[in-house]
Structure formats: C-alpha cells, structure tokens
C-alpha cells in the first residue's frame, strides 16, 4: 500500500511539473490582466497621470452613446456571419478532401497557409485585391465597387477575408475528426441500403457534433475579438 501511494505521489509531482508552466502562463497573462482591466474600467487614467476613481461613470457614458449600439450591432453581425461561413465551408471542404481526391495534400497545405500568414500581410494583400481602381476582384468581375469604402460592401468584404483566413484551421480540425470515425459504420449502412446523404446525416454529422460545437465556439470567440484585420483594412470605417 505504501509503495502504491509513493508511486501516485511521484506521478502527481511529475504531472504538476508539466502543468505548472501552463497554469502560471494563464494566471500571469490572462487572469491577472482581465482583473486589472476590469478594475481600470472604474477609473479615469491616461496611462501617464494619476489614476482617478470614477465609479460607474464610464459605463453610464458608454450606454448613453448612440454609436456604441451601432458598433455592437456591427460586431454581432460580423461575428455571427464569420462563425456560420467559417464552419460550413471548412466542413464541406473536409468532406471533399476526406475522400482522398487527387492532390488532396496540396489543397490541405494551400488552405492552411492563410491561417499562419501574419495578419498585416493579409490586410495589405486584400486591400490591393479590393482596390476600386486596380484591384483584382473588380477587374475580374468587370465592376467598379468601392469595397472597403462603401457602407454596403465593407462588412461583406471583411467577412470574406476573415472566413478565408479561418478556413484552413477549421478544415484541419474537421479532417482530424473524420479520420477517427469507424469505417465499419458506413459499410454496415451501405449493406442496409443507406444512400450517401443518409449516411452523412445519420452517421457523420452526429459523430462530428462535438467537433462542430468546438469549432463554432472558438470561431465565435475569435470573431468577437477581431481588431487588427478591421483596423488594417478600413480603420474602423466607413462611417
């Protein structure tokens, strides 16, 4: 019994050695800044002068500002649109590439590259693509649209770029989950006379539901946190 306890204690010690850096990193770089930021929201401070406690004044001013609600609606529209298309499109691509089509490895790499590309590079490149005068998109469509300077097209343009960047990462997650599904389930369904659509809805989608839920959550969170892409491409505009 003592030997068993010693082994458990030794294993616990080793586990804490590996877990401790992640816990410290989370505490130092996430938990403490969140608490400090929340505390600063009740103050007036320009980062140089003395901190002045103002209570709920900042929140009162915020909720009395009409522009706040416009920004809130825009943020929700952007986040929900990005989350929907950023999940559906990668899921469809994962189904296609999971069938071992020719050149699938090339397509996986090509779709994943935007995710690891720095945001500033993506912003600059897509600004050129959306340029109303020399942009590739307008030349290809034979149109003259001020994509990033028109209130009707700026939001769709930003959603397109955001979804384009997320496709590769979400697709890889879906592909990883698809490979874990037992193929004998599909063979049994074929024997029972199920068609591809029935196998998709009755086998694949239910077994992928935990992964779909995970991807929806992380995509939604990243969409609500977006700043650099919008600032680089439109500086928060137009209007």
C-alpha positions, -999 to +999 in steps of 0.1 A: +000+000+000+028+024+009+045+016-024+013+024-043+010+057-025+046+066-033+040+059-070+009+080-070+027+109-052+056+107-077+032+107-106+014+137-092+046+155-088+056+149-123+022+159-136+024+192-117+058+199-132+043+197-167+011+215-158+026+244-137+040+264-167+006+264-184-011+274-151+014+302-144+011+315-180-027+315-179-026+332-145+000+359-154-010+367-190-048+361-189-064+361-154-044+390-139-048+413-169-085+406-170-089+415-134-067+446-137-086+457-169-119+453-151-107+474-122-094+501-145-128+504-161-140+522-130-112+548-133-101+576-154-064+572-165-043+583-195-015+558-186+007+588-176-011+608-149-027+598-116-054+572-116-088+587-107-117+565-095-149+575-113-172+546-103-198+537-130-194+569-150-175+551-178-203+526-182-230+552-180-213+573-207-209+541-228-246+531-227-257+567-233-236+568-265-257+560-296-226+550-316-220+522-290-251+504-301-243+507-338-208+493-331-224+465-310-248+455-338-219+456-364-198+434-341-226+408-337-233+407-374-196+403-382-191+376-356-222+356-364-216+357-402-180+347-398-189+319-375-216+305-398-195+306-430-163+298-411-178+265-400-199+254-430-173+260-457-145+242-439-168+213-431-178+209-468-141+211-478-132+185-451-158+161-465-144+165-500-108+161-491-115+132-468-124+112-500-087+111-509-091+131-541-060+137-563-039+164-549-056+164-515-023+171-497-016+202-518-051+215-511-047+210-474-015+230-474-029+257-496-060+262-475-039+262-442-013+287-454-036+318-448-041+308-412-003+310-404+002+341-426+006+373-405-025+395-403-007+426-416+003+407-447-032+395-453-046+430-447-022+446-473-028+419-499-066+420-496-065+458-497-049+455-532-075+429-542-104+451-531-089+483-546-116+500-566-092+511-594-065+485-598-080+457-576-080+421-589-116+415-578-131+444-597-111+436-628-122+400-627-159+409-622-157+439-646-172+461-619-163+493-601-171+488-564-155+507-535-154+475-514-137+490-484-151+525-486-188+518-492-211+511-462-229+484-482-198+464-491-172+470-463-188+445-440-191+416-466-155+423-477-142+420-441-163+388-436-149+373-467-113+379-456-119+367-421-136+334-433-108+329-458-082+331-431-101+306-408-110+280-434-077+261-433-075+257-395-112+247-391-109+223-420-079+205-405-098+200-372-128+185-391-104+163-411-088+150-380-122+141-365-134+125-398-104+101-397-114+088-363-149+076-374-151+039-377-155+030-414-174-002-404-203+020-396-205+032-432-201-003-445-230-015-423-251+014-435-244+006-472-255-030-466-287-017-450-293+003-482-285+038-469-276+064-495-247+089-491-269+117-478-285+094-452-250+083-441-239+119-438-269+130-417-273+098-396-236+089-390-211+115-399-228+147-386-239+131-352-204+117-346-188+151-356-212+171-334-186+176-305-161+188-330-186+211-347-195+225-313-159+231-305-152+248-339-183+270-335-172+282-301-135+290-310-146+307-342-172+328-325-147+339-298-121+348-323-146+367-344-157+388-314-121+395-306-112+408-341-094+441-342-063+440-363-079+430-396-106+457-394-081+483-383-057+475-411-082+474-439-108+500-430-095+518-399-130+511-384-149+528-412-166+537-434-188+558-411 
